[in-house]
Amino acid sequence: MRKPKRLKSKTREEWLKKRRELGGIGGSDCSAITGASSWKTSNDLWMEKTGQKEPPDISDNEFIQKGVRLEPAIREVYKAMHPDRKIAYHKFDMLYLPEHPFIFATLDGEVRDENGRMGCLEIKTSTPNSKTDWEKWNERVPDAYYHQCLHELLATGYEFVDLFAFIFRHDGDFVAREYRFEREDLKDDLNWLLEKETEFWQTVQNRTLPPMTLVL
């Protein structure tokens, strides 16, 4: 297993400053590049990365706030469910591999499993609004979340991602679901995403608008 480089920060402000200075593509960016984002296009992201547009401030979004409040508790539930795994959490660490330093990730947790393998913990909260949205969680995860898991494998070189989600109904009840993504099973998808992100980052460096990704 390749060992990622680690860029540490002590505060959110320091983390944001280093993220701007480093540039590159974070986990929350990749779904815009692949066309899986409901909120942002690749052109929107390109404008942000080239300094022509400020990223929208979504910190006061109701669902974002809910996820921020619940993340520590969900991480503790994951720990309680898997006492044989060691969980580390470094809130402001940015991880990347030297061969593609423009791909980085700040993780919800780092997992050492019962076999000593290293993996990523990805925590999600979701409130599906329709039957179609619920079907996106039926033995799978929404594409935007799957692409983020692929991105974290590219950034870290780790062997797997555990995505642990609390999915809420509108009556306030929820279900917890866990999904395992193994690097060994995802080679084609990882190569696909690496190509997409490399091409996008080249357009940022060349200041050439990327082609629009159509979502059907």
N, C-alpha and C positions, 0 to 999 in steps of 0.2 A: 504493500500500500504506500502510495506517495504521501508525504507529510506536508500539509499546507503551511505557508507563511502566515504569520499572525500579526496584524497591526492593532495595537491596543489603544484604547482611550479610557479616560476616567469619568467623563461626563458626556451627556448627550450633545452638548454644544461642541465639545472637542471632536466627538464622533462625526457630527455633521460637517465640521470644517475639514477633517481628513477625507471624508467621502467626496466633498467638492474638489479637493486638491488631487485626489487619486483619480477622479473621473471614473470611467468604466461603467459596468453594468451590474446592478444589484439584483437580488432575488425578486424585488417588487417591480423591476423593470421588464423582466423577460416576457411576460404575457403580452405586453404592448408590441414587442418585436415579433412575436409569433402570431399575432392577430387574435389571441384568446381573451384579451382584456375587454371588459364591457365599458371601461371608463376612459381609455386612452389609446390612441393610434400610434403606430411607429413614427409618424411624422410629428405628432405632439411630443413624443419622447426625444426625437432628434432635435427639435427646437429647444427643449430644456437642456440637453447635453451640449449643445453648441452655444449656450448662454443667451439665446434670443427670446426665451420665455421662462418665467419662473414656475416651478412646479406648484400645483394647487395645494393650498393648505387644507388638509382633510382631518386635522387633529381633533376638531370639534364635532366630527361626524358621529352620530349616535352609535352606529354599528362598530366603528373603529374604537370608540371609547369603551364599548362593552367588551370587545376583544382584549383591549389593554388591561382592563380590570380583571378579566377572568384568566388571563394567561398564566400568572403564577399558580393559581389554584389548579388549573388543568395540568400543569407540569407536575404538581404534587400528586395528582391522581395517577398520572402515568408512572411515576416513581413507585407508588403504592401497589400498582398492578404488576410491576416488574422488579421485585426486590433483588433479583439476581443480576440486574444491569446497573452500571454506574453512570450517573447522569451528572454532567458538569454544565454550568450556565455562566457564560461570560457576556454580559449584556451589551458591551460596546466593542467587542472584538470583531475585526474584519478579517476573513480568511480568504486566501487566494493561492493559486499555484504559480510558480515562476514561469511556466511555459505559456500561460495566458493570464497575465496579471490584471487585465481589464475586466475579468470575470471574478467577482467577489461575493461573499455572503456573510451576513450577520445572523447567526443561528438562534433559534429558540431553545436549543440545548444540544449538547454533544453526548452521544451514547456509546459506552463500551459494553458490548453484549456478553453473554455468558461464554462465548468462544473467544473473547478478547478482540473482536473486530470493532472498528470505529464506524459510527454512523451519525447521521443528523437527526435531530428531533424537530419536526415542523408542527406547530400548534395552530389550529384553525377554529374559529367560531363562524357559524353560518345560520341564517334564517331564510330558508327557501320560501319563495312567494307563490309558487305554483307547482302543479304536478310535474311539469317539465323540469323545474329546478330540483325537485326531489329525485327525479330519475337520474340526474347527474351524479347522485351519491349512491346509486344502486349498483353495488359490487364494483365501484370505481370512484374516482373523485373528479370534480370539474376540471376541465382542461387547463385553466389558468393555474390551479394548484398543482396539477401534475407537472406542468412545465417548470414551476418553481422548484419542485423536488429534483427534476433533472438538472436544473441550474445549480443547486446546492451540491450535487455530486460532481459537477464540472469544477466548481470553485474549490472544493475541499479534497477531492480524490478519495473520499471515504467510501465504504463498501455498501452502505444502504441508507435509506431514509425511512423513518417511522413517522407517518402523518397521523396525528391524534386530533380528532375533531369532536367538538360539541355542536350538534345540529339541533336548532331550536324550532319548535312548533310555535304557532302564533298564540296558543293558550299558555305559553310559558314553559311547558314541558320540553324535555330535550332527550336526545339519544347520543351516546358516546360511541364513536367508531374509530377503529385503528386500522391503518393500511401500511403494509411493508413493501418498499420498492428496493429491489436488489440490483446493484450495479451490473452484475454479471448477466442479468436478464434484459438489460436496457441498452446494449451497445449501439444498436442502430439508431435509437431515439437520441442517445447522447451525442452521437456523431452529427445527427441532423441539427440538434440545437446548437452545438458548437459552431457549425457552419453558419447558421442563421445569425448568431450573436457576433461572430467574427466579421461577417459581411456588414452587419449594422454598424459595428464600431469603426470599420474602415470608412463608412459614409460620414461618421462624425468627424474623424480625423481629416478627411478630404473636404468636409463641409459641402457634401453633395447629398441632396435629399434622397432618402431611400424610397424604393417603390412601395406603393400602398399595398397592404395585405388585405384581400377581400375575404370576409367571413360569410359563408353561405349557411 
